[in-house]
Amino acid sequence: MDSYLIQVNGRGDHAPMLDVHLKTSGNGISLGKVKARKPRWAVRASEMSKKTFNPVRAIVDSMKVEPNPKKAMISLSLGDPTVFGNLPTNDEVTLAVKEVLDSGRYNGYAPSVGYQSCREAVAAYYNCPEAPLTAQDVILTSGCSQAIELALAVLANPGQNILVPRPGFSLYKTLALSMGIEVKLYNLLPEKGWEIDLEHLESLVDEKTACLIVNNPSNPCGSVFSKSHLQKILAVASRQCVPILADEIYGDMVFADCKYEPIATLSTNVPILSCGGLAKRWLVPGWRMGWILIHDRRDIFGNEIRDGLLRLSQRILGPCTIVQGALERILQRTPPEFYQNTLSMLKSNADLCYAALSAIPGLQPVRPAGAMYLMVEIEMEHFPEFENDVEFTERLISEQSVFCLPATCFEYPNFFRVVITVPAEMILEACSRIQEFCEMHYQGAEGAQDLECDK
């Protein structure tokens, strides 16, 4: 007697099953016992969700330390310029949104890639002879993070790899691994102001390399690449025929003694997807307005990448329409003084923080040139009671109520990152507490050696 399972009409995984037994004999086949199989719940998380991993959250959530109750908490960890209220956006930006909201004209669906007029406004804002843009070269997205996600999704397939900076923004790895894309980390050099180790970068390229991510200005480093360094990066990409995903969300957020060069303005043949948005320069990260600028003067991307971005954008039907409606006015009417005042405050804080931390034995800050961050090396040999940067920053919280992100979050152990958007008086207080902490735990060469022998 043979047995067969037969699925009858039903929905999905819960369609009823019949366990049918067929009897065979010389006279043919007859139907034996028929028994219904009872459905069972079997709901499981998807493989994509299981592969999604945010190292910052994983490390921070596992720290589980309480701040010193005798000292008010100072958080230098979150890259959100709005937290302390000292960096409000400009009135023109706010009025633009109010005007659109009152008009009632932007309450419906927009095209998934954004309104044509808004794409035209972004193209006009960034267009230049060295890197011309039209509305067709602009895809509007829900923040720069979605721009990066769409750019990765259109350039790379599962099983391919992407080249990511170390230290670097953790979202690149989070997104890539969730898509089944391998991450290869290329080194940045702190002794050279966080320039890319170009030899190391090029050694990582293989036949499965889908793109190179270049983050300039940098999170977490606060570095800004020179024109000559960007040209060398482009030379590597050109030799290896690897397109570039440029994360330029901090574009133009550079201090007065430095110049920002969009990498696309220097490229003659390397195709580039440049990701940006309103979040940081206009100080409105919660408004979730980003964009992808398609630079493809040699038609290497062709229609395929553009069509791919269009299809991918249809998954969520575009960013907030209210902010889209305000975009042209925001880009055209925000006064230059607003940007200048923001940068002046960031530069002043960076100088205060760098000077204060440079005077502390056992710490080596790297001077930033832009963005909102400063990286600090911990000379771990002088703090032998701590295993690594995570332990160091944990104890800094519990003893001094100062929270800095351990750079293990950025694949770069034994450093920590400081956010410099907080008010100046908080920067000074935090640095004073960090100094007190380091003086308490610092060991000279002999003291560190004695402590090691006692272990």
Secondary structure, DSSP 8 states (H G I E B T S, - for coil): -EEEEEE-S--GGG--EEEEEEEEETTEEEEEEEEEE---------HHHHH---HHHHHHHHH-----TTS--EE-----TTTTSSS---HHHHHHHHHHHHHT-SSS---TT--HHHHHHHHHHH-BTTB---GGGEEEESHHHHHHHHHHHHH--TT-EEEEEES--THHHHHHHHTT-EEEEEEEEGGGTTEE-HHHHHHT--TTEEEEEEESS-TTT-----HHHHHHHHHHHHHHT--EEEE-TTTT-B-TT-----GGGG-SS--EEEEEESTTTTT-GGG--EEEEEE-TT-SSHHHHHHHHHHHHTTTT-S-HHHHHHHHHHHHHS-HHHHHHHHHHHHHHHHHHHHHHHTSTTEEEE---BTTEEEEEE-GGG-TT-SSHHHHHHHHHHHH-EE-EEGGGGT-TTEEEEE--S-HHHHHHHHHHHHHHHHHH---HHHHHHHHHH-
